[in-house]
Structure formats: C-alpha cells, structure tokens
Amino acid sequence: MAESWAGAGVSAHVDAGMEDGKLVIGGDVGAGLGLGGKLGGQVEVDPGKVVDAVGDGVDAVKDWGGGVTDTVDSWF
C-alpha cells in the first residue's frame, strides 16, 4: 500500500492476529511536512505450512546424511 499527502502529519498503525488459521502481521507508517507519504504492508504465516517445510528440511538432511554414510562405508 502507498499513499501521498499534502500537509503536515505523522501516522503509524500496527495489526497482529489470527485470520483463517494464519498469523497476520501488518501495519503502515507515514510522515509529511508539506508533502509526504505513507507506506504499509502485511505478512501472513501459515503455521501448518511452516511445520511441513521444517519436516521436509529435516527429511532432506537425513537423506543427505544417509548418502554420505553410504559413500564413506563404500570406501572401506
């Protein structure tokens, strides 16, 4: 989100909460003296997808570790 202003002012806003099972954090900040602007954004984190991604990462490390072990074992 972007916005422009004419005049003097300062604003800030922050939101955080759960929406549809996702952690949502967002907000905006702006300032102007004569001319100014305001920028904002939002981040959503799906805990279920985070857990799945971490599990996939652990599986990949275990697979890599097993491959290294097999390679070292084949040398002897």
mmCIF file as gemmi writes it, N, C-alpha and C atoms, coordinates in Angstrom:
data_model
loop_
_atom_site.group_PDB
_atom_site.id
_atom_site.type_symbol
_atom_site.label_atom_id
_atom_site.label_alt_id
_atom_site.label_comp_id
_atom_site.label_asym_id
_atom_site.label_entity_id
_atom_site.label_seq_id
_atom_site.pdbx_PDB_ins_code
_atom_site.Cartn_x
_atom_site.Cartn_y
_atom_site.Cartn_z
_atom_site.occupancy
_atom_site.B_iso_or_equiv
_atom_site.pdbx_formal_charge
_atom_site.auth_seq_id
_atom_site.auth_asym_id
_atom_site.pdbx_PDB_model_num
ATOM 1 N N . MET Axp A 1 ? 0.832 -1.165 0 1 0 ? 1 A 1
ATOM 2 C CA . MET Axp A 1 ? 0 0 0 1 0 ? 1 A 1
ATOM 3 C C . MET Axp A 1 ? 0.887 1.242 0 1 0 ? 1 A 1
ATOM 4 N N . ALA Axp A 2 ? 0.525 2.229 -0.77 1 0 ? 2 A 1
ATOM 5 C CA . ALA Axp A 2 ? 1.232 3.502 -0.777 1 0 ? 2 A 1
ATOM 6 C C . ALA Axp A 2 ? 0.203 4.631 -0.852 1 0 ? 2 A 1
ATOM 7 N N . GLU Axp A 3 ? 0.558 5.761 -0.304 1 0 ? 3 A 1
ATOM 8 C CA . GLU Axp A 3 ? -0.361 6.896 -0.229 1 0 ? 3 A 1
ATOM 9 C C . GLU Axp A 3 ? 0.471 8.165 -0.191 1 0 ? 3 A 1
ATOM 10 N N . SER Axp A 4 ? -0.037 9.245 -0.757 1 0 ? 4 A 1
ATOM 11 C CA . SER Axp A 4 ? 0.667 10.518 -0.674 1 0 ? 4 A 1
ATOM 12 C C . SER Axp A 4 ? -0.204 11.535 0.055 1 0 ? 4 A 1
ATOM 13 N N . TRP Axp A 5 ? 0.436 12.535 0.652 1 0 ? 5 A 1
ATOM 14 C CA . TRP Axp A 5 ? -0.251 13.546 1.449 1 0 ? 5 A 1
ATOM 15 C C . TRP Axp A 5 ? 0.192 14.934 1.032 1 0 ? 5 A 1
ATOM 16 N N . ALA Axp A 6 ? -0.65 15.904 1.354 1 0 ? 6 A 1
ATOM 17 C CA . ALA Axp A 6 ? -0.28 17.315 1.302 1 0 ? 6 A 1
ATOM 18 C C . ALA Axp A 6 ? -0.642 17.891 2.66 1 0 ? 6 A 1
ATOM 19 N N . GLY Axp A 7 ? 0.322 18.485 3.343 1 0 ? 7 A 1
ATOM 20 C CA . GLY Axp A 7 ? 0.097 18.992 4.696 1 0 ? 7 A 1
ATOM 21 C C . GLY Axp A 7 ? 1.098 18.381 5.649 1 0 ? 7 A 1
ATOM 22 N N . ALA Axp A 8 ? 0.904 18.669 6.923 1 0 ? 8 A 1
ATOM 23 C CA . ALA Axp A 8 ? 1.816 18.146 7.937 1 0 ? 8 A 1
ATOM 24 C C . ALA Axp A 8 ? 1.111 17.051 8.727 1 0 ? 8 A 1
ATOM 25 N N . GLY Axp A 9 ? 1.855 16.006 9.055 1 0 ? 9 A 1
ATOM 26 C CA . GLY Axp A 9 ? 1.273 14.948 9.877 1 0 ? 9 A 1
ATOM 27 C C . GLY Axp A 9 ? 2.179 13.75 9.99 1 0 ? 9 A 1
ATOM 28 N N . VAL Axp A 10 ? 1.858 12.928 10.942 1 0 ? 10 A 1
ATOM 29 C CA . VAL Axp A 10 ? 2.57 11.681 11.193 1 0 ? 10 A 1
ATOM 30 C C . VAL Axp A 10 ? 1.519 10.635 11.543 1 0 ? 10 A 1
ATOM 31 N N . SER Axp A 11 ? 1.695 9.417 11.055 1 0 ? 11 A 1
ATOM 32 C CA . SER Axp A 11 ? 0.783 8.345 11.444 1 0 ? 11 A 1
ATOM 33 C C . SER Axp A 11 ? 1.526 7.018 11.487 1 0 ? 11 A 1
ATOM 34 N N . ALA Axp A 12 ? 1.016 6.123 12.275 1 0 ? 12 A 1
ATOM 35 C CA . ALA Axp A 12 ? 1.546 4.757 12.35 1 0 ? 12 A 1
ATOM 36 C C . ALA Axp A 12 ? 0.425 3.853 12.817 1 0 ? 12 A 1
ATOM 37 N N . HIS Axp A 13 ? 0.445 2.627 12.337 1 0 ? 13 A 1
ATOM 38 C CA . HIS Axp A 13 ? -0.605 1.671 12.67 1 0 ? 13 A 1
ATOM 39 C C . HIS Axp A 13 ? -0.023 0.265 12.559 1 0 ? 13 A 1
ATOM 40 N N . VAL Axp A 14 ? -0.296 -0.584 13.523 1 0 ? 14 A 1
ATOM 41 C CA . VAL Axp A 14 ? 0.177 -1.971 13.51 1 0 ? 14 A 1
ATOM 42 C C . VAL Axp A 14 ? -0.978 -2.88 13.903 1 0 ? 14 A 1
ATOM 43 N N . ASP Axp A 15 ? -1.124 -3.98 13.189 1 0 ? 15 A 1
ATOM 44 C CA . ASP Axp A 15 ? -2.118 -5.009 13.498 1 0 ? 15 A 1
ATOM 45 C C . ASP Axp A 15 ? -1.424 -6.359 13.572 1 0 ? 15 A 1
ATOM 46 N N . ALA Axp A 16 ? -1.892 -7.21 14.442 1 0 ? 16 A 1
ATOM 47 C CA . ALA Axp A 16 ? -1.405 -8.588 14.514 1 0 ? 16 A 1
ATOM 48 C C . ALA Axp A 16 ? -2.546 -9.45 15.018 1 0 ? 16 A 1
ATOM 49 N N . GLY Axp A 17 ? -2.68 -10.637 14.457 1 0 ? 17 A 1
ATOM 50 C CA . GLY Axp A 17 ? -3.73 -11.537 14.908 1 0 ? 17 A 1
ATOM 51 C C . GLY Axp A 17 ? -3.808 -12.77 14.033 1 0 ? 17 A 1
ATOM 52 N N . MET Axp A 18 ? -4.786 -13.605 14.301 1 0 ? 18 A 1
ATOM 53 C CA . MET Axp A 18 ? -5.011 -14.822 13.532 1 0 ? 18 A 1
ATOM 54 C C . MET Axp A 18 ? -6.205 -14.602 12.607 1 0 ? 18 A 1
ATOM 55 N N . GLU Axp A 19 ? -6.054 -15.037 11.357 1 0 ? 19 A 1
ATOM 56 C CA . GLU Axp A 19 ? -7.116 -14.931 10.373 1 0 ? 19 A 1
ATOM 57 C C . GLU Axp A 19 ? -7.08 -16.178 9.499 1 0 ? 19 A 1
ATOM 58 N N . ASP Axp A 20 ? -8.158 -16.927 9.47 1 0 ? 20 A 1
ATOM 59 C CA . ASP Axp A 20 ? -8.235 -18.171 8.69 1 0 ? 20 A 1
ATOM 60 C C . ASP Axp A 20 ? -7.105 -19.133 9.049 1 0 ? 20 A 1
ATOM 61 N N . GLY Axp A 21 ? -6.751 -19.206 10.331 1 0 ? 21 A 1
ATOM 62 C CA . GLY Axp A 21 ? -5.704 -20.11 10.785 1 0 ? 21 A 1
ATOM 63 C C . GLY Axp A 21 ? -4.294 -19.638 10.498 1 0 ? 21 A 1
ATOM 64 N N . LYS Axp A 22 ? -4.133 -18.399 10.042 1 0 ? 22 A 1
ATOM 65 C CA . LYS Axp A 22 ? -2.81 -17.858 9.724 1 0 ? 22 A 1
ATOM 66 C C . LYS Axp A 22 ? -2.505 -16.691 10.65 1 0 ? 22 A 1
ATOM 67 N N . LEU Axp A 23 ? -1.231 -16.558 11.016 1 0 ? 23 A 1
ATOM 68 C CA . LEU Axp A 23 ? -0.772 -15.409 11.778 1 0 ? 23 A 1
ATOM 69 C C . LEU Axp A 23 ? -0.59 -14.259 10.789 1 0 ? 23 A 1
ATOM 70 N N . VAL Axp A 24 ? -1.28 -13.15 11.047 1 0 ? 24 A 1
ATOM 71 C CA . VAL Axp A 24 ? -1.233 -11.998 10.147 1 0 ? 24 A 1
ATOM 72 C C . VAL Axp A 24 ? -0.66 -10.809 10.916 1 0 ? 24 A 1
ATOM 73 N N . ILE Axp A 25 ? 0.406 -10.209 10.369 1 0 ? 25 A 1
ATOM 74 C CA . ILE Axp A 25 ? 1.03 -9.033 10.974 1 0 ? 25 A 1
ATOM 75 C C . ILE Axp A 25 ? 1.131 -7.975 9.875 1 0 ? 25 A 1
ATOM 76 N N . GLY Axp A 26 ? 0.641 -6.777 10.173 1 0 ? 26 A 1
ATOM 77 C CA . GLY Axp A 26 ? 0.674 -5.728 9.163 1 0 ? 26 A 1
ATOM 78 C C . GLY Axp A 26 ? 0.691 -4.362 9.811 1 0 ? 26 A 1
ATOM 79 N N . GLY Axp A 27 ? 0.887 -3.368 8.995 1 0 ? 27 A 1
ATOM 80 C CA . GLY Axp A 27 ? 0.863 -2.012 9.509 1 0 ? 27 A 1
ATOM 81 C C . GLY Axp A 27 ? 1.298 -1.022 8.468 1 0 ? 27 A 1
ATOM 82 N N . ASP Axp A 28 ? 1.342 0.235 8.882 1 0 ? 28 A 1
ATOM 83 C CA . ASP Axp A 28 ? 1.794 1.284 7.996 1 0 ? 28 A 1
ATOM 84 C C . ASP Axp A 28 ? 2.402 2.412 8.807 1 0 ? 28 A 1
ATOM 85 N N . VAL Axp A 29 ? 3.192 3.224 8.14 1 0 ? 29 A 1
ATOM 86 C CA . VAL Axp A 29 ? 3.83 4.369 8.774 1 0 ? 29 A 1
ATOM 87 C C . VAL Axp A 29 ? 3.912 5.48 7.734 1 0 ? 29 A 1
ATOM 88 N N . GLY Axp A 30 ? 3.725 6.693 8.183 1 0 ? 30 A 1
ATOM 89 C CA . GLY Axp A 30 ? 3.779 7.809 7.256 1 0 ? 30 A 1
ATOM 90 C C . GLY Axp A 30 ? 4.166 9.096 7.961 1 0 ? 30 A 1
ATOM 91 N N . ALA Axp A 31 ? 4.676 10.048 7.173 1 0 ? 31 A 1
ATOM 92 C CA . ALA Axp A 31 ? 5.045 11.352 7.717 1 0 ? 31 A 1
ATOM 93 C C . ALA Axp A 31 ? 5.009 12.363 6.581 1 0 ? 31 A 1
ATOM 94 N N . GLY Axp A 32 ? 4.676 13.573 6.927 1 0 ? 32 A 1
ATOM 95 C CA . GLY Axp A 32 ? 4.659 14.62 5.92 1 0 ? 32 A 1
ATOM 96 C C . GLY Axp A 32 ? 4.855 15.989 6.543 1 0 ? 32 A 1
ATOM 97 N N . LEU Axp A 33 ? 5.567 16.819 5.847 1 0 ? 33 A 1
ATOM 98 C CA . LEU Axp A 33 ? 5.725 18.229 6.218 1 0 ? 33 A 1
ATOM 99 C C . LEU Axp A 33 ? 5.66 18.982 4.894 1 0 ? 33 A 1
ATOM 100 N N . GLY Axp A 34 ? 4.499 19.461 4.556 1 0 ? 34 A 1
ATOM 101 C CA . GLY Axp A 34 ? 4.256 19.993 3.22 1 0 ? 34 A 1
ATOM 102 C C . GLY Axp A 34 ? 3.764 18.873 2.335 1 0 ? 34 A 1
ATOM 103 N N . LEU Axp A 35 ? 4.675 18.059 1.832 1 0 ? 35 A 1
ATOM 104 C CA . LEU Axp A 35 ? 4.328 16.845 1.096 1 0 ? 35 A 1
ATOM 105 C C . LEU Axp A 35 ? 4.87 15.659 1.868 1 0 ? 35 A 1
ATOM 106 N N . GLY Axp A 36 ? 4.196 14.543 1.771 1 0 ? 36 A 1
ATOM 107 C CA . GLY Axp A 36 ? 4.656 13.365 2.489 1 0 ? 36 A 1
ATOM 108 C C . GLY Axp A 36 ? 4.057 12.12 1.901 1 0 ? 36 A 1
ATOM 109 N N . GLY Axp A 37 ? 4.241 11.04 2.579 1 0 ? 37 A 1
ATOM 110 C CA . GLY Axp A 37 ? 3.717 9.782 2.088 1 0 ? 37 A 1
ATOM 111 C C . GLY Axp A 37 ? 3.54 8.777 3.195 1 0 ? 37 A 1
ATOM 112 N N . LYS Axp A 38 ? 2.936 7.67 2.815 1 0 ? 38 A 1
ATOM 113 C CA . LYS Axp A 38 ? 2.638 6.607 3.771 1 0 ? 38 A 1
ATOM 114 C C . LYS Axp A 38 ? 2.855 5.28 3.063 1 0 ? 38 A 1
ATOM 115 N N . LEU Axp A 39 ? 3.529 4.364 3.721 1 0 ? 39 A 1
ATOM 116 C CA . LEU Axp A 39 ? 3.776 3.028 3.191 1 0 ? 39 A 1
ATOM 117 C C . LEU Axp A 39 ? 3.288 1.998 4.195 1 0 ? 39 A 1
ATOM 118 N N . GLY Axp A 40 ? 2.845 0.876 3.691 1 0 ? 40 A 1
ATOM 119 C CA . GLY Axp A 40 ? 2.387 -0.184 4.578 1 0 ? 40 A 1
ATOM 120 C C . GLY Axp A 40 ? 2.546 -1.544 3.925 1 0 ? 40 A 1
ATOM 121 N N . GLY Axp A 41 ? 2.343 -2.565 4.706 1 0 ? 41 A 1
ATOM 122 C CA . GLY Axp A 41 ? 2.44 -3.921 4.199 1 0 ? 41 A 1
ATOM 123 C C . GLY Axp A 41 ? 1.867 -4.907 5.184 1 0 ? 41 A 1
ATOM 124 N N . GLN Axp A 42 ? 1.858 -6.165 4.768 1 0 ? 42 A 1
ATOM 125 C CA . GLN Axp A 42 ? 1.296 -7.225 5.606 1 0 ? 42 A 1
ATOM 126 C C . GLN Axp A 42 ? 2.035 -8.526 5.318 1 0 ? 42 A 1
ATOM 127 N N . VAL Axp A 43 ? 2.237 -9.314 6.354 1 0 ? 43 A 1
ATOM 128 C CA . VAL Axp A 43 ? 2.869 -10.627 6.241 1 0 ? 43 A 1
ATOM 129 C C . VAL Axp A 43 ? 1.918 -11.652 6.841 1 0 ? 43 A 1
ATOM 130 N N . GLU Axp A 44 ? 1.722 -12.763 6.137 1 0 ? 44 A 1
ATOM 131 C CA . GLU Axp A 44 ? 0.907 -13.86 6.653 1 0 ? 44 A 1
ATOM 132 C C . GLU Axp A 44 ? 1.768 -15.102 6.786 1 0 ? 44 A 1
ATOM 133 N N . VAL Axp A 45 ? 1.666 -15.775 7.917 1 0 ? 45 A 1
ATOM 134 C CA . VAL Axp A 45 ? 2.414 -17.003 8.166 1 0 ? 45 A 1
ATOM 135 C C . VAL Axp A 45 ? 1.412 -18.108 8.447 1 0 ? 45 A 1
ATOM 136 N N . ASP Axp A 46 ? 1.475 -19.174 7.656 1 0 ? 46 A 1
ATOM 137 C CA . ASP Axp A 46 ? 0.607 -20.334 7.845 1 0 ? 46 A 1
ATOM 138 C C . ASP Axp A 46 ? 1.379 -21.367 8.674 1 0 ? 46 A 1
ATOM 139 N N . PRO Axp A 47 ? 1.041 -21.521 9.974 1 0 ? 47 A 1
ATOM 140 C CA . PRO Axp A 47 ? 1.799 -22.439 10.835 1 0 ? 47 A 1
ATOM 141 C C . PRO Axp A 47 ? 1.865 -23.86 10.289 1 0 ? 47 A 1
ATOM 142 N N . GLY Axp A 48 ? 0.801 -24.337 9.662 1 0 ? 48 A 1
ATOM 143 C CA . GLY Axp A 48 ? 0.809 -25.693 9.103 1 0 ? 48 A 1
ATOM 144 C C . GLY Axp A 48 ? 1.851 -25.846 8.016 1 0 ? 48 A 1
ATOM 145 N N . LYS Axp A 49 ? 1.971 -24.847 7.158 1 0 ? 49 A 1
ATOM 146 C CA . LYS Axp A 49 ? 2.971 -24.908 6.087 1 0 ? 49 A 1
ATOM 147 C C . LYS Axp A 49 ? 4.383 -24.791 6.64 1 0 ? 49 A 1
ATOM 148 N N . VAL Axp A 50 ? 4.556 -24.011 7.709 1 0 ? 50 A 1
ATOM 149 C CA . VAL Axp A 50 ? 5.872 -23.898 8.342 1 0 ? 50 A 1
ATOM 150 C C . VAL Axp A 50 ? 6.298 -25.254 8.895 1 0 ? 50 A 1
ATOM 151 N N . VAL Axp A 51 ? 5.386 -25.931 9.578 1 0 ? 51 A 1
ATOM 152 C CA . VAL Axp A 51 ? 5.689 -27.251 10.138 1 0 ? 51 A 1
ATOM 153 C C . VAL Axp A 51 ? 6.03 -28.231 9.019 1 0 ? 51 A 1
ATOM 154 N N . ASP Axp A 52 ? 5.258 -28.202 7.921 1 0 ? 52 A 1
ATOM 155 C CA . ASP Axp A 52 ? 5.538 -29.087 6.785 1 0 ? 52 A 1
ATOM 156 C C . ASP Axp A 52 ? 6.914 -28.805 6.187 1 0 ? 52 A 1
ATOM 157 N N . ALA Axp A 53 ? 7.255 -27.52 6.033 1 0 ? 53 A 1
ATOM 158 C CA . ALA Axp A 53 ? 8.544 -27.154 5.446 1 0 ? 53 A 1
ATOM 159 C C . ALA Axp A 53 ? 9.705 -27.582 6.335 1 0 ? 53 A 1
ATOM 160 N N . VAL Axp A 54 ? 9.557 -27.414 7.637 1 0 ? 54 A 1
ATOM 161 C CA . VAL Axp A 54 ? 10.612 -27.845 8.561 1 0 ? 54 A 1
ATOM 162 C C . VAL Axp A 54 ? 10.769 -29.357 8.491 1 0 ? 54 A 1
ATOM 163 N N . GLY Axp A 55 ? 9.659 -30.081 8.447 1 0 ? 55 A 1
ATOM 164 C CA . GLY Axp A 55 ? 9.724 -31.539 8.324 1 0 ? 55 A 1
ATOM 165 C C . GLY Axp A 55 ? 10.416 -31.965 7.044 1 0 ? 55 A 1
ATOM 166 N N . ASP Axp A 56 ? 10.109 -31.29 5.925 1 0 ? 56 A 1
ATOM 167 C CA . ASP Axp A 56 ? 10.768 -31.599 4.652 1 0 ? 56 A 1
ATOM 168 C C . ASP Axp A 56 ? 12.266 -31.326 4.738 1 0 ? 56 A 1
ATOM 169 N N . GLY Axp A 57 ? 12.644 -30.243 5.418 1 0 ? 57 A 1
ATOM 170 C CA . GLY Axp A 57 ? 14.057 -29.931 5.591 1 0 ? 57 A 1
ATOM 171 C C . GLY Axp A 57 ? 14.783 -30.993 6.405 1 0 ? 57 A 1
ATOM 172 N N . VAL Axp A 58 ? 14.15 -31.44 7.484 1 0 ? 58 A 1
ATOM 173 C CA . VAL Axp A 58 ? 14.738 -32.499 8.316 1 0 ? 58 A 1
ATOM 174 C C . VAL Axp A 58 ? 14.897 -33.772 7.499 1 0 ? 58 A 1
ATOM 175 N N . ASP Axp A 59 ? 13.883 -34.132 6.702 1 0 ? 59 A 1
ATOM 176 C CA . ASP Axp A 59 ? 13.975 -35.329 5.856 1 0 ? 59 A 1
ATOM 177 C C . ASP Axp A 59 ? 15.115 -35.203 4.85 1 0 ? 59 A 1
ATOM 178 N N . ALA Axp A 60 ? 15.296 -34.014 4.267 1 0 ? 60 A 1
ATOM 179 C CA . ALA Axp A 60 ? 16.368 -33.813 3.29 1 0 ? 60 A 1
ATOM 180 C C . ALA Axp A 60 ? 17.735 -33.968 3.942 1 0 ? 60 A 1
ATOM 181 N N . VAL Axp A 61 ? 17.9 -33.428 5.143 1 0 ? 61 A 1
ATOM 182 C CA . VAL Axp A 61 ? 19.175 -33.565 5.856 1 0 ? 61 A 1
ATOM 183 C C . VAL Axp A 61 ? 19.434 -35.028 6.193 1 0 ? 61 A 1
ATOM 184 N N . LYS Axp A 62 ? 18.405 -35.754 6.624 1 0 ? 62 A 1
ATOM 185 C CA . LYS Axp A 62 ? 18.575 -37.179 6.934 1 0 ? 62 A 1
ATOM 186 C C . LYS Axp A 62 ? 18.946 -37.959 5.681 1 0 ? 62 A 1
ATOM 187 N N . ASP Axp A 63 ? 18.302 -37.642 4.543 1 0 ? 63 A 1
ATOM 188 C CA . ASP Axp A 63 ? 18.633 -38.334 3.29 1 0 ? 63 A 1
ATOM 189 C C . ASP Axp A 63 ? 20.068 -38.051 2.879 1 0 ? 63 A 1
ATOM 190 N N . TRP Axp A 64 ? 20.494 -36.792 3.001 1 0 ? 64 A 1
ATOM 191 C CA . TRP Axp A 64 ? 21.853 -36.413 2.651 1 0 ? 64 A 1
ATOM 192 C C . TRP Axp A 64 ? 22.842 -37.127 3.567 1 0 ? 64 A 1
ATOM 193 N N . GLY Axp A 65 ? 22.55 -37.147 4.862 1 0 ? 65 A 1
ATOM 194 C CA . GLY Axp A 65 ? 23.423 -37.82 5.828 1 0 ? 65 A 1
ATOM 195 C C . GLY Axp A 65 ? 23.541 -39.302 5.54 1 0 ? 65 A 1
ATOM 196 N N . GLY Axp A 66 ? 22.429 -39.94 5.165 1 0 ? 66 A 1
ATOM 197 C CA . GLY Axp A 66 ? 22.468 -41.361 4.817 1 0 ? 66 A 1
ATOM 198 C C . GLY Axp A 66 ? 23.315 -41.601 3.582 1 0 ? 66 A 1
ATOM 199 N N . GLY Axp A 67 ? 23.24 -40.698 2.599 1 0 ? 67 A 1
ATOM 200 C CA . GLY Axp A 67 ? 24.053 -40.825 1.388 1 0 ? 67 A 1
ATOM 201 C C . GLY Axp A 67 ? 25.528 -40.676 1.687 1 0 ? 67 A 1
ATOM 202 N N . VAL Axp A 68 ? 25.881 -39.758 2.563 1 0 ? 68 A 1
ATOM 203 C CA . VAL Axp A 68 ? 27.283 -39.569 2.947 1 0 ? 68 A 1
ATOM 204 C C . VAL Axp A 68 ? 27.788 -40.812 3.666 1 0 ? 68 A 1
ATOM 205 N N . THR Axp A 69 ? 26.991 -41.34 4.564 1 0 ? 69 A 1
ATOM 206 C CA . THR Axp A 69 ? 27.378 -42.549 5.3 1 0 ? 69 A 1
ATOM 207 C C . THR Axp A 69 ? 27.618 -43.714 4.343 1 0 ? 69 A 1
ATOM 208 N N . ASP Axp A 70 ? 26.708 -43.88 3.367 1 0 ? 70 A 1
ATOM 209 C CA . ASP Axp A 70 ? 26.869 -44.959 2.386 1 0 ? 70 A 1
ATOM 210 C C . ASP Axp A 70 ? 28.141 -44.778 1.574 1 0 ? 70 A 1
ATOM 211 N N . THR Axp A 71 ? 28.458 -43.558 1.19 1 0 ? 71 A 1
ATOM 212 C CA . THR Axp A 71 ? 29.663 -43.288 0.409 1 0 ? 71 A 1
ATOM 213 C C . THR Axp A 71 ? 30.909 -43.591 1.214 1 0 ? 71 A 1
ATOM 214 N N . VAL Axp A 72 ? 30.96 -43.144 2.459 1 0 ? 72 A 1
ATOM 215 C CA . VAL Axp A 72 ? 32.132 -43.393 3.313 1 0 ? 72 A 1
ATOM 216 C C . VAL Axp A 72 ? 32.271 -44.903 3.568 1 0 ? 72 A 1
ATOM 217 N N . ASP Axp A 73 ? 31.167 -45.578 3.824 1 0 ? 73 A 1
ATOM 218 C CA . ASP Axp A 73 ? 31.211 -47.021 4.04 1 0 ? 73 A 1
ATOM 219 C C . ASP Axp A 73 ? 31.759 -47.759 2.812 1 0 ? 73 A 1
ATOM 220 N N . SER Axp A 74 ? 31.45 -47.261 1.609 1 0 ? 74 A 1
ATOM 221 C CA . SER Axp A 74 ? 31.911 -47.949 0.389 1 0 ? 74 A 1
ATOM 222 C C . SER Axp A 74 ? 33.417 -47.811 0.207 1 0 ? 74 A 1
ATOM 223 N N . TRP Axp A 75 ? 34.024 -46.835 0.859 1 0 ? 75 A 1
ATOM 224 C CA . TRP Axp A 75 ? 35.466 -46.674 0.741 1 0 ? 75 A 1
ATOM 225 C C . TRP Axp A 75 ? 36.218 -47.746 1.527 1 0 ? 75 A 1
ATOM 226 N N . PHE Axp A 76 ? 35.56 -48.364 2.466 1 0 ? 76 A 1
ATOM 227 C CA . PHE Axp A 76 ? 36.241 -49.339 3.331 1 0 ? 76 A 1
ATOM 228 C C . PHE Axp A 76 ? 35.718 -50.679 3.067 1 0 ? 76 A 1
